[in-house]
Amino acid sequence: MEDPLLRRGTGRTILLLLLVFINALIISVVWEFGLEPFLWPDNAKDSFSKISESGLFAAVAALAALVPGVLLIRNERRLSKAIADLAEDEHDLRALVENYFEGIFVIEDAKIVYANHTVEKIFGYDAAGVTGRPMQELIAPPDREQVRQRVQSGGLETLAHDVSGLRKDGSIFPMLIHCKGVHFRGRIVRVAAVRDMSDWAAAHQELRRLNTEKDFILENTELGIAHMKSNSFVWVNQRMTQMYGYSREEFANMPLRRVFARDEDYAQALVEIYDRLARGRVFEKEALKRRKDGTMFWSRVLARPADPADPTRGLIAICEDVTELRNTREEDQRHAYYDPLTGLPNRRMFVENLSRAIKRATRARTMLAVLFIDLDDFKTINDTFGHSAGDLMLKGATTRLVSSLREVDIVSRMGGDEFVAMIEDVSEQSQVDIAVRRVVSTLSEPYFYKGQDIVTTVSVGVALFPVGGKNPETLLQSADMAMYSVKGRGKNGYAFYN
């Protein structure tokens, strides 16, 4: 739609041009002929003849008068468009200011002369209700003097967000104020921007709460937590100081090497850490560690990058003292694989060792021997002298049996008064004969108990691999059968499975 102001201006311009044209025409005629044709009609004929001859001159004069007019119209149209554009820009700017996310005040003589729409949302006043009020009324009483002094200090002034604002309903909230003096229409006014910090304060409080909870968890967990860079400690939690005996100050920049009990464990750990992390895997390992006082303990460590996208940020390691757990595990393993009375491997462990020995003998094409050993009349001795005497006799038999064989040979207790032994790298049966005779002789010597000798004999059955069997179960069964054949012949001797 065309601007009415522009339409009225254009009409006035056209009328002005017409008047200029008519005047120019009259002036040109009078200039050329004077007033005689109009005052004395007798001369009119000749005069109008001259007028017609000079018509071209009059037209040119009139057109010359029209050129400035045309330019005037063109300039007026440009001016009108510029005024319209300026009005549109002013409208857009006002809309931006009115809806800016911060409240905007213009303050003169400590009173508010302008407030944008956001002020209404922050303080609860409408623009008319806040205009004319002292700015101090929007500040909570405890902070009014502080704000007044800082605003009067001049220049750009930023007030801390803990300055409290006062809403229309009397509620108080944290806010941030930016205030600056500016020149406006020949006078100095202050422009203030106010931001409601309630959401920020709530988020900050929640973040502090979460950090407090995080710190509480980190400091009170039973796991040691450490941040490490370049093979040195950066930060540790309280549990790490308790576990190793170093203070936090001592841990800062302390080399990782210092907490390892052995150099070889440290070197191996470094290789494994960087290898696993480079492949995107978590490092996990148990190693023997050293405390500040020199005592040793077993530690289980789990490590991963602090930031997988940025290796320079180091590692986060979780450490656990597993000494008791390891001891329990070893105790369980002893119960699972060792006889609690004699300390010898039990049947389960013997079978596993025998399986591996059979594979070695197969590859080397050698023989091995399995000895099944039984103490004769052990039940009678146990009933006569008691279980303590029987236990003592079993422990003594263990010591004698182990000493009568090579260090590499394996001895195991199957249960009760039954033992088994394995002899590897056998090239001929005569080697086994010598060893078995030595076993029988050693175990048949008297046992001394409470001032008296306990005399017993021993029966031994022998099975050779591969003649007596090609797997642990068959070999043990063959040796057992050979042992019972000795029992059937009167005990106190040995026999090979045939």
C-alpha positions as CSV (number, residue, x, y, z in Angstrom):
1,M,0.0,0.0,0.0
2,E,1.3,3.5,-1.0
3,D,2.2,5.8,1.9
4,P,-0.4,8.7,2.1
5,L,2.3,11.1,3.0
6,L,4.1,10.1,-0.2
7,R,0.9,10.5,-2.3
8,R,0.2,14.0,-0.8
9,G,3.8,15.1,-1.5
10,T,3.6,14.0,-5.1
11,G,0.4,15.9,-5.7
12,R,1.8,19.1,-4.4
13,T,4.9,18.7,-6.5
14,I,2.9,18.2,-9.7
15,L,0.7,21.3,-9.0
16,L,3.9,23.3,-8.3
17,L,5.3,22.2,-11.7
18,L,2.2,23.2,-13.6
19,L,2.4,26.7,-12.0
20,V,6.0,26.9,-12.9
21,F,5.3,25.9,-16.5
22,I,2.5,28.5,-16.9
23,N,4.6,31.2,-15.4
24,A,7.5,30.3,-17.6
25,L,5.3,30.5,-20.7
26,I,3.8,33.9,-19.7
27,I,7.2,35.3,-18.9
28,S,8.7,34.1,-22.2
29,V,5.9,35.7,-24.2
30,V,6.1,39.0,-22.3
31,W,9.8,39.0,-22.6
32,E,9.6,38.6,-26.4
33,F,6.7,40.9,-27.3
34,G,5.9,43.0,-24.3
35,L,2.3,43.9,-23.4
36,E,1.2,45.6,-26.7
37,P,-0.8,42.7,-28.2
38,F,-2.9,42.5,-25.1
39,L,-3.3,46.3,-24.6
40,W,-3.9,47.4,-28.3
41,P,-5.8,44.9,-30.3
42,D,-4.8,46.5,-33.6
43,N,-1.4,45.2,-33.3
44,A,-2.6,41.8,-32.1
45,K,-2.4,40.2,-35.5
46,D,1.3,40.9,-36.0
47,S,2.0,40.2,-32.4
48,F,0.4,36.8,-32.4
49,S,2.2,36.0,-35.6
50,K,5.4,36.7,-33.8
51,I,4.2,34.6,-30.9
52,S,3.7,31.7,-33.2
53,E,7.1,32.1,-34.6
54,S,8.6,32.1,-31.1
55,G,6.5,29.2,-29.8
56,L,9.5,26.9,-29.9
57,F,11.3,29.3,-27.6
58,A,8.4,29.3,-25.1
59,A,8.2,25.5,-25.1
60,V,11.9,25.1,-24.5
61,A,11.6,27.6,-21.7
62,A,8.7,25.6,-20.2
63,L,10.5,22.3,-20.5
64,A,13.6,23.9,-18.9
65,A,11.4,24.7,-16.0
66,L,10.0,21.1,-15.8
67,V,13.5,19.4,-15.4
68,P,14.1,20.6,-11.8
69,G,10.6,19.6,-11.0
70,V,11.1,16.1,-12.3
71,L,14.3,15.8,-10.3
72,L,12.4,17.2,-7.3
73,I,9.8,14.5,-7.6
74,R,12.4,11.8,-7.8
75,N,14.3,13.0,-4.8
76,E,11.1,13.3,-2.8
77,R,10.2,9.7,-3.6
78,R,13.7,8.6,-2.4
79,L,13.3,10.6,0.7
80,S,9.9,9.1,1.4
81,K,11.3,5.5,0.9
82,A,14.2,6.2,3.2
83,I,11.7,7.5,5.9
84,A,9.6,4.4,5.4
85,D,12.6,2.0,5.7
86,L,13.8,3.9,8.8
87,A,10.4,3.5,10.4
88,E,10.4,-0.3,9.6
89,D,13.9,-0.6,11.1
90,E,12.8,1.3,14.2
91,H,9.8,-1.1,14.5
92,D,12.1,-4.2,14.3
93,L,14.6,-2.7,16.7
94,R,11.9,-1.9,19.2
95,A,10.5,-5.5,18.9
96,L,14.0,-6.9,19.5
97,V,14.5,-4.7,22.6
98,E,11.0,-5.4,23.9
99,N,11.5,-9.2,23.7
100,Y,15.2,-9.4,24.6
101,F,15.9,-12.2,27.1
102,E,17.2,-9.6,29.6
103,G,15.2,-6.9,31.2
104,I,16.2,-3.5,29.8
105,F,15.8,-0.3,31.8
106,V,16.5,3.3,30.9
107,I,17.2,5.3,34.1
108,E,17.3,9.1,34.5
109,D,17.8,10.8,37.9
110,A,17.6,7.4,39.6
111,K,14.1,6.8,38.2
112,I,13.0,4.4,35.5
113,V,11.9,6.2,32.3
114,Y,11.7,3.1,30.1
115,A,11.3,-0.7,30.6
116,N,11.0,-3.4,28.1
117,H,8.4,-6.3,28.1
118,T,10.9,-8.7,29.7
119,V,10.9,-6.6,32.8
120,E,7.3,-7.5,33.3
121,K,8.2,-11.2,33.3
122,I,11.1,-10.8,35.7
123,F,9.6,-8.4,38.3
124,G,5.8,-8.8,37.8
125,Y,5.2,-5.1,37.0
126,D,3.8,-4.0,33.6
127,A,5.7,-1.3,31.8
128,A,3.4,1.5,33.0
129,G,3.6,0.2,36.5
130,V,7.4,0.3,36.7
131,T,7.9,3.6,34.7
132,G,8.6,6.5,37.1
133,R,9.6,4.3,40.0
134,P,13.1,4.5,41.6
135,M,15.3,1.7,40.4
136,Q,16.2,1.0,44.0
137,E,12.6,-0.3,44.6
138,L,13.4,-3.3,42.5
139,I,16.4,-4.2,44.6
140,A,16.0,-6.2,47.8
141,P,16.6,-4.0,50.9
142,P,19.9,-5.7,52.0
143,D,21.5,-4.9,48.6
144,R,20.1,-1.5,47.8
145,E,23.0,0.5,49.2
146,Q,25.5,-1.7,47.5
147,V,23.8,-1.3,44.1
148,R,23.4,2.4,44.6
149,Q,27.1,2.9,45.3
150,R,28.3,0.7,42.5
151,V,25.9,2.3,39.9
152,Q,27.0,5.8,40.9
153,S,30.6,4.8,40.3
154,G,30.0,5.4,36.6
155,G,31.1,3.6,33.5
156,L,30.4,0.0,32.8
157,E,29.6,-1.8,36.0
158,T,28.9,-5.5,36.4
159,L,27.2,-6.6,39.7
160,A,27.6,-10.1,41.0
161,H,24.7,-12.5,40.5
162,D,24.2,-12.8,44.3
163,V,22.6,-9.3,44.2
164,S,19.0,-9.9,45.1
165,G,16.0,-8.5,43.1
166,L,12.6,-7.8,44.6
167,R,9.4,-8.7,42.6
168,K,6.0,-7.1,42.9
169,D,4.7,-10.0,45.0
170,G,7.6,-9.5,47.5
171,S,9.6,-12.5,46.5
172,I,13.4,-12.2,46.3
173,F,15.5,-13.8,43.6
174,P,19.2,-13.7,42.5
175,M,20.0,-11.5,39.5
176,L,22.8,-10.1,37.4
177,I,23.0,-6.4,36.5
178,H,25.0,-4.6,33.8
179,C,24.7,-0.8,33.9
180,K,26.3,1.9,31.8
181,G,25.9,5.6,31.4
182,V,25.3,6.9,27.9
183,H,24.6,10.3,26.2
184,F,21.0,10.6,24.9
185,R,19.5,13.7,23.3
186,G,21.9,16.0,25.1
187,R,21.7,14.4,28.6
188,I,23.2,11.5,30.4
189,V,21.0,8.5,31.2
190,R,21.9,5.0,32.4
191,V,20.9,1.8,30.6
192,A,20.7,-1.3,32.8
193,A,20.3,-4.9,31.7
194,V,18.9,-7.3,34.3
195,R,19.0,-11.1,34.1
196,D,17.0,-13.4,36.4
197,M,19.6,-16.0,37.7
198,S,17.0,-18.2,39.5
199,D,17.4,-21.1,37.1
200,W,21.2,-20.7,37.1
201,A,21.3,-20.6,40.9
202,A,19.2,-23.7,41.1
203,A,21.4,-25.5,38.6
204,H,24.5,-24.4,40.4
205,Q,23.1,-25.6,43.7
206,E,22.2,-28.9,42.2
207,L,25.7,-29.2,40.7
208,R,27.3,-28.5,44.1
209,R,25.0,-31.1,45.6
210,L,26.1,-33.6,43.0
211,N,29.7,-32.7,43.5
212,T,29.4,-33.1,47.2
213,E,27.8,-36.5,46.8
214,K,30.5,-37.5,44.3
215,D,33.2,-36.4,46.6
216,F,31.6,-38.3,49.5
217,I,31.4,-41.4,47.4
218,L,35.0,-41.1,46.1
219,E,36.4,-40.5,49.6
220,N,34.4,-43.2,51.4
221,T,34.6,-46.1,49.0
222,E,36.5,-49.2,49.9
223,L,38.3,-48.9,46.5
224,G,41.3,-46.8,45.9
225,I,40.9,-44.4,43.0
226,A,43.8,-42.6,41.2
227,H,44.3,-40.3,38.3
228,M,47.6,-40.9,36.6
229,K,49.5,-39.2,33.8
230,S,52.9,-40.1,32.3
231,N,53.3,-43.0,34.7
232,S,52.9,-40.7,37.7
233,F,50.1,-40.0,40.1
234,V,48.1,-36.8,39.8
235,W,45.3,-37.3,42.3
236,V,44.2,-40.1,44.7
237,N,41.3,-40.6,47.0
238,Q,41.5,-41.2,50.7
239,R,41.4,-45.0,50.4
240,M,44.6,-44.9,48.3
241,T,46.4,-43.0,51.1
242,Q,45.2,-45.7,53.6
243,M,46.2,-48.5,51.3
244,Y,49.7,-47.4,50.6
245,G,50.5,-45.3,53.6
246,Y,51.4,-42.1,51.6
247,S,49.7,-38.8,52.1
248,R,48.0,-36.9,49.2
249,E,50.9,-34.5,49.0
250,E,53.4,-37.4,48.7
251,F,51.3,-39.0,46.0
252,A,51.3,-35.9,43.9
253,N,53.7,-36.5,40.9
254,M,55.0,-39.6,42.6
255,P,56.3,-42.2,40.0
256,L,54.1,-45.3,39.6
257,R,57.2,-47.5,39.9
258,R,57.5,-46.7,43.7
259,V,54.4,-48.7,44.6
260,F,55.5,-51.9,42.8
261,A,57.3,-54.5,44.9
262,R,59.3,-55.8,41.9
263,D,60.8,-54.1,38.9
264,E,59.8,-56.9,36.6
265,D,56.2,-56.5,37.6
266,Y,56.3,-52.8,36.9
267,A,57.9,-53.3,33.5
268,Q,55.4,-56.0,32.5
269,A,52.4,-53.8,33.8
270,L,53.5,-50.9,31.6
271,V,53.6,-53.1,28.5
272,E,50.3,-54.6,29.2
273,I,48.6,-51.3,30.1
274,Y,49.5,-49.5,26.9
275,D,48.9,-52.6,24.7
276,R,45.4,-53.2,26.0
277,L,44.4,-49.5,26.1
278,A,45.7,-49.1,22.5
279,R,43.3,-51.9,21.5
280,G,40.4,-50.3,23.3
281,R,40.4,-52.8,26.1
282,V,40.4,-52.3,29.9
283,F,43.6,-53.2,31.8
284,E,43.1,-55.6,34.7
285,K,45.8,-57.3,36.7
286,E,46.8,-58.5,40.1
287,A,50.3,-57.6,41.3
288,L,52.4,-57.5,44.4
289,K,52.6,-53.9,45.7
290,R,54.8,-52.2,48.4
291,R,53.5,-49.8,51.1
292,K,55.5,-46.8,52.4
293,D,56.6,-48.9,55.4
294,G,58.0,-51.6,53.1
295,T,55.3,-54.2,53.8
296,M,53.9,-56.1,50.8
297,F,50.3,-56.7,49.7
298,W,48.4,-58.0,46.7
299,S,46.5,-55.4,44.7
300,R,44.0,-55.8,41.9
301,V,44.1,-52.9,39.4
302,L,41.5,-51.9,36.8
303,A,42.5,-49.0,34.5
304,R,41.0,-47.2,31.6
305,P,41.5,-43.9,29.8
306,A,40.3,-40.8,31.6
307,D,39.0,-39.6,28.1
308,P,39.1,-42.1,25.3
309,A,39.1,-39.2,22.8
310,D,42.1,-37.5,24.4
311,P,45.0,-39.8,25.5
312,T,46.9,-36.9,27.0
313,R,44.4,-36.7,29.9
314,G,45.8,-39.9,31.4
315,L,44.3,-42.9,33.1
316,I,41.8,-43.6,35.9
317,A,42.8,-46.6,38.0
318,I,40.7,-48.4,40.5
319,C,42.7,-50.4,43.1
320,E,41.7,-53.0,45.6
321,D,43.6,-54.8,48.3
322,V,43.0,-58.4,47.5
323,T,45.5,-60.0,49.9
324,E,42.8,-61.6,52.1
325,L,40.8,-62.6,49.0
326,R,43.9,-64.1,47.4
327,N,44.8,-66.0,50.6
328,T,41.3,-67.3,50.7
329,R,41.5,-68.3,47.1
330,E,44.8,-70.0,47.6
331,E,43.3,-71.8,50.6
332,D,40.3,-72.9,48.6
333,Q,42.7,-74.1,45.9
334,R,44.8,-76.0,48.5
335,H,41.6,-77.7,49.6
336,A,40.6,-78.5,46.0
337,Y,44.0,-79.8,45.0
338,Y,45.9,-80.7,48.1
339,D,45.5,-83.2,51.0
340,P,45.0,-81.2,54.2
341,L,46.8,-83.7,56.5
342,T,49.9,-84.4,54.5
343,G,50.1,-81.4,52.2
344,L,50.5,-83.7,49.1
345,P,48.5,-83.2,45.9
346,N,45.2,-85.0,46.0
347,R,43.7,-87.4,43.5
348,R,42.3,-84.5,41.4
349,M,45.6,-82.8,41.0
350,F,47.4,-86.1,40.4
351,V,45.1,-86.9,37.5
352,E,45.7,-83.5,35.9
353,N,49.5,-83.9,36.3
354,L,49.3,-87.5,34.9
355,S,47.4,-86.3,31.8
356,R,50.1,-83.7,31.0
357,A,52.8,-86.3,31.7
358,I,51.2,-88.8,29.2
359,K,51.2,-86.1,26.5
360,R,54.9,-85.4,27.1
361,A,55.8,-89.2,27.1
362,T,53.8,-89.6,23.9
363,R,55.8,-86.8,22.2
364,A,59.1,-88.1,23.5
365,R,58.2,-91.8,22.9
366,T,59.2,-92.7,26.5
367,M,57.6,-94.7,29.2
368,L,56.3,-93.5,32.6
369,A,55.3,-95.5,35.7
370,V,52.4,-95.1,38.1
371,L,52.9,-96.6,41.6
372,F,49.8,-97.4,43.7
373,I,51.0,-97.7,47.4
374,D,49.1,-99.1,50.4
375,L,50.2,-99.3,54.0
376,D,49.5,-102.9,55.2
377,D,47.2,-103.3,58.2
378,F,46.9,-99.6,58.7
379,K,43.4,-99.9,60.1
380,T,44.6,-102.2,62.9
381,I,47.3,-99.8,63.8
382,N,44.8,-96.9,63.8
383,D,42.4,-98.8,66.0
384,T,45.1,-99.9,68.4
385,F,47.0,-96.7,68.9
386,G,44.4,-94.2,68.0
387,H,43.8,-91.7,65.2
388,S,46.6,-89.4,66.4
389,A,49.1,-92.2,66.0
390,G,47.6,-93.0,62.6
391,D,47.9,-89.4,61.4
392,L,51.5,-89.2,62.7
393,M,52.2,-92.4,60.8
394,L,50.7,-91.0,57.5
395,K,52.8,-87.8,57.8
396,G,55.9,-89.9,58.4
397,A,55.1,-92.2,55.4
398,T,54.7,-89.0,53.3
399,T,58.2,-87.7,54.3
400,R,59.8,-91.1,53.6
401,L,58.0,-91.6,50.3
402,V,59.0,-88.2,48.9
403,S,62.6,-88.7,50.0
404,S,62.9,-92.1,48.4
405,L,62.0,-90.7,44.9
406,R,63.5,-88.0,42.7
407,E,62.6,-84.4,43.2
408,V,60.9,-84.3,39.8
409,D,58.7,-87.3,40.6
410,I,55.1,-86.6,41.8
411,V,53.7,-88.1,45.0
412,S,50.0,-87.9,45.9
413,R,47.7,-89.1,48.6
414,M,44.6,-90.8,47.2
415,G,42.8,-91.1,50.6
416,G,43.1,-93.2,53.8
417,D,46.4,-95.1,53.7
418,E,46.7,-95.1,49.9
419,F,49.3,-93.1,48.0
420,V,50.3,-92.9,44.4
421,A,53.5,-91.8,42.7
422,M,54.5,-91.0,39.1
423,I,57.9,-91.5,37.6
424,E,58.6,-89.9,34.2
425,D,61.3,-90.4,31.6
426,V,61.5,-94.2,32.0
427,S,63.5,-95.9,29.3
428,E,63.4,-99.4,30.7
429,Q,61.6,-101.3,33.5
430,S,64.8,-101.9,35.5
431,Q,64.8,-98.2,36.4
432,V,61.4,-98.6,38.0
433,D,62.4,-101.8,39.8
434,I,65.2,-99.9,41.7
435,A,62.9,-97.1,42.7
436,V,60.1,-99.4,43.8
437,R,62.4,-101.5,46.0
438,R,63.7,-98.3,47.6
439,V,60.1,-97.2,48.3
440,V,59.1,-100.6,49.9
441,S,62.3,-100.7,52.0
442,T,61.9,-97.1,53.3
443,L,58.2,-97.3,54.2
444,S,58.6,-100.7,55.9
445,E,61.0,-99.3,58.6
446,P,59.4,-99.0,62.1
447,Y,57.6,-95.9,63.2
448,F,58.3,-94.5,66.7
449,Y,55.2,-93.4,68.7
450,K,55.2,-92.6,72.5
451,G,58.2,-94.7,73.4
452,Q,57.4,-97.7,71.2
453,D,57.9,-98.9,67.7
454,I,55.1,-99.4,65.3
455,V,56.0,-102.0,62.6
456,T,54.2,-102.2,59.3
457,T,54.7,-103.3,55.7
458,V,53.7,-101.9,52.3
459,S,52.2,-103.2,49.1
460,V,52.9,-101.5,45.8
461,G,51.4,-102.0,42.4
462,V,53.1,-100.6,39.2
463,A,51.6,-99.8,35.8
464,L,53.8,-98.7,32.9
465,F,52.6,-96.4,30.1
466,P,51.7,-97.3,27.5
467,V,51.5,-101.1,28.3
468,G,49.4,-100.6,31.4
469,G,47.1,-98.0,29.8
470,K,47.1,-94.9,27.7
471,N,45.0,-92.6,29.9
472,P,45.1,-91.6,33.6
473,E,42.0,-93.7,34.6
474,T,43.3,-96.9,33.0
475,L,46.8,-96.5,34.4
476,L,45.5,-96.0,37.9
477,Q,43.2,-98.9,37.6
478,S,46.0,-101.2,36.3
479,A,48.3,-100.1,39.2
480,D,45.5,-100.7,41.7
481,M,45.0,-104.2,40.4
482,A,48.7,-104.9,40.6
483,M,48.7,-103.7,44.2
484,Y,45.9,-106.0,45.2
485,S,47.7,-108.9,43.6
486,V,50.5,-108.2,46.1
487,K,48.0,-108.1,48.9
488,G,46.7,-111.5,47.7
489,R,50.2,-113.0,47.9
490,G,50.7,-112.0,51.5
491,K,51.5,-108.3,51.3
492,N,54.9,-106.7,51.8
493,G,56.1,-106.4,48.3
494,Y,55.5,-105.0,44.8
495,A,54.2,-106.2,41.4
496,F,54.0,-104.9,37.8
497,Y,50.7,-104.9,36.0
498,N,50.7,-107.6,33.3
